[in-house]
Amino acid sequence: MKLTTMTVSSYIDLLNSDAPAPGGGSASALCGAQGAALAAMVAGLTIGKKKYENDQELCAEMAKKAAELKDKFLVQVDKDTEAFNLVSAAFKLPKETDEQKAARKKAIADATLIATQVPYETMGLCLEALACTKELIGHSNTNAASDLGVSALDLIACMKGAWLNVLINLGGLEDANKADEFKKLGEKMVLEAQKQADEIYNETLKIL
């Protein structure tokens, strides 16, 4: 059963259980989905309002893009748990013969790379979603301004949570150059996301 088809309470209960997955990676992606959905909602609440007639085209574009990002984040919710399960399954492979040891080692390496790539992809989605939210500041329904602030908070939580899930897997990557690339690019993404989220939050406070 996919996590995204569960009821909210069932998902939270599963997260609360002693099951190793879903964990922080899936929870982070869900934060991203919420952030993007809030941006889409605010844009939608602006469309058709005469008061914001000069912002209609922008809001229509952002509503569409944010909704698409929401769907992509939801895919990441399940992908992260699936990636963890791959790593877990690889470690359980037999290791009695040299052939089995070699196969197990390769399976672990392949699964760890996937488990690193998935949250890294989530980080990229965060930057796109933050850009959407930022575009709406000052160009959307002020009655929903607080929702843009919450969107930014959800998205920075997503970014930092996904980053932690990248970092925890870097030590298991066989390719040191690839690990270094993930680290350098990831650090830049986190800094950029923090800057954008802070700007959105502070601008929201001014509106309120």
C-alpha positions in Angstrom: 0.0 0.0 0.0 1.4 3.4 -1.0 1.8 5.9 1.9 0.1 8.6 -0.1 -3.1 6.6 -0.3 -3.4 6.2 3.5 -5.5 8.3 5.7 -3.6 11.0 7.6 -4.2 9.3 10.9 -3.1 5.9 9.5 0.1 7.4 8.1 0.9 9.2 11.4 0.3 6.0 13.3 2.7 4.1 11.0 5.3 6.9 11.5 4.8 6.6 15.2 5.3 2.9 15.2 8.6 0.9 15.5 8.6 0.2 11.7 11.9 1.6 10.3 10.1 3.2 7.4 8.5 5.6 6.6 11.0 7.9 8.3 12.4 11.3 8.0 12.9 11.3 4.2 9.2 10.5 3.5 8.1 13.0 6.2 10.3 15.7 4.6 8.8 15.1 1.2 5.3 15.3 2.7 6.3 18.7 4.2 7.2 19.7 0.6 3.9 18.6 -0.7 2.1 20.7 1.9 4.2 23.7 1.1 3.5 23.5 -2.6 -0.2 22.8 -2.0 -0.5 25.9 0.1 1.1 28.0 -2.6 -1.3 26.6 -5.2 -4.2 27.3 -2.8 -3.2 31.0 -2.4 -2.8 31.4 -6.1 -6.2 29.8 -6.6 -7.8 32.1 -4.0 -6.5 35.1 -6.0 -7.7 34.0 -9.4 -11.0 35.7 -10.4 -10.7 38.5 -7.8 -11.1 41.9 -9.4 -8.9 43.4 -6.7 -6.0 41.5 -8.1 -6.8 41.8 -11.8 -3.1 42.7 -12.6 -2.0 39.4 -11.0 -4.3 37.0 -12.7 -1.8 35.7 -15.3 0.9 35.2 -12.7 -1.4 33.4 -10.2 -2.7 31.1 -12.9 0.8 30.1 -13.8 1.9 29.7 -10.2 -1.3 27.7 -9.3 -0.5 25.2 -12.1 3.2 24.9 -11.4 2.7 24.6 -7.6 0.1 21.9 -8.1 2.4 20.0 -10.4 5.2 20.3 -7.7 2.8 19.0 -5.1 2.3 15.9 -7.1 6.0 15.4 -7.6 6.6 15.7 -3.8 3.9 13.1 -3.2 5.8 10.7 -5.5 8.9 11.4 -3.4 7.0 10.4 -0.2 6.8 6.8 -1.5 10.1 6.8 -3.3 12.0 7.5 -0.2 10.5 4.6 1.7 11.0 2.4 -1.3 14.7 3.4 -1.4 15.1 2.6 2.3 13.6 -0.8 1.8 16.1 -1.5 -1.0 19.0 -0.7 1.3 17.5 -2.9 4.0 16.9 -5.8 1.6 20.5 -5.5 0.3 21.9 -5.8 3.8 19.9 -9.0 4.4 21.3 -10.8 1.3 23.4 -13.9 2.0 27.2 -13.5 2.4 28.5 -17.1 2.8 30.3 -17.4 -0.5 32.6 -15.0 -2.4 30.0 -14.7 -5.1 27.3 -13.9 -2.6 29.5 -11.4 -0.8 30.3 -9.7 -4.1 26.6 -9.6 -5.1 25.6 -8.3 -1.7 28.3 -5.5 -1.8 27.1 -4.4 -5.2 23.4 -4.4 -4.1 24.2 -2.3 -1.1 26.2 0.2 -3.1 23.5 0.5 -5.8 20.7 0.8 -3.1 22.7 3.4 -1.2 23.1 5.5 -4.3 19.4 5.4 -4.9 18.7 6.3 -1.2 21.0 9.4 -1.7 19.5 10.4 -5.0 15.9 10.4 -3.9 16.2 13.0 -1.1 18.5 15.0 -3.3 15.8 15.1 -5.9 13.4 16.3 -3.2 15.8 19.2 -2.4 15.6 20.3 -6.0 11.8 20.3 -5.9 12.0 22.5 -2.8 13.9 25.2 -4.6 11.3 25.2 -7.4 8.5 25.4 -4.9 10.1 28.2 -2.9 10.4 30.2 -6.1 6.7 29.8 -6.7 5.8 30.9 -3.2 8.1 33.9 -3.5 6.5 35.0 -6.8 3.1 35.2 -5.0 4.3 37.5 -2.3 2.7 40.9 -2.9 0.8 39.5 -5.9 -1.8 37.4 -4.3 -4.8 37.5 -2.0 -3.7 39.2 1.3 -6.4 37.3 3.2 -4.3 34.2 2.7 -0.9 35.9 3.2 -0.2 33.8 6.3 -0.5 30.6 4.2 2.5 31.7 2.1 4.5 32.0 5.3 3.5 28.5 6.3 4.3 27.3 2.8 7.9 28.7 3.2 8.2 27.0 6.6 7.0 23.7 5.2 9.4 23.9 2.4 12.5 24.8 4.4 11.7 21.9 6.8 11.5 19.7 3.7 14.8 21.0 2.4 16.7 20.5 5.6 15.1 17.2 6.3 15.9 15.9 2.8 19.5 17.2 3.2 19.9 15.2 6.4 18.8 12.1 4.5 21.4 12.8 1.8 24.1 13.3 4.4 23.4 10.1 6.3 23.9 8.1 3.1 27.0 9.8 1.8 29.4 7.7 3.9 28.1 4.6 2.2 28.7 5.7 -1.3 31.5 3.9 -3.1 32.3 6.8 -5.4 34.1 9.4 -3.3 33.8 12.0 -6.1 30.1 11.5 -6.4 29.7 11.8 -2.6 31.7 15.1 -2.8 29.5 16.4 -5.6 26.4 15.6 -3.6 27.8 17.4 -0.6 29.0 20.6 -2.4 25.8 21.0 -4.4 23.6 20.1 -1.5 25.2 22.7 0.8 24.6 25.4 -1.8 20.9 24.4 -2.2 20.3 24.5 1.5 21.8 28.0 1.8 19.7 29.3 -1.1 16.6 27.7 0.3 17.1 29.3 3.7 17.6 32.7 2.1 14.4 32.4 0.1 12.4 31.0 3.0 13.6 33.8 5.3 12.7 36.4 2.7 9.2 34.9 2.2 8.6 34.7 6.0 9.7 38.2 6.6 7.7 39.7 3.8 4.7 37.8 5.1 5.1 39.4 8.5 5.1 42.8 6.9 1.8 42.1 5.1 0.2 40.8 8.4 
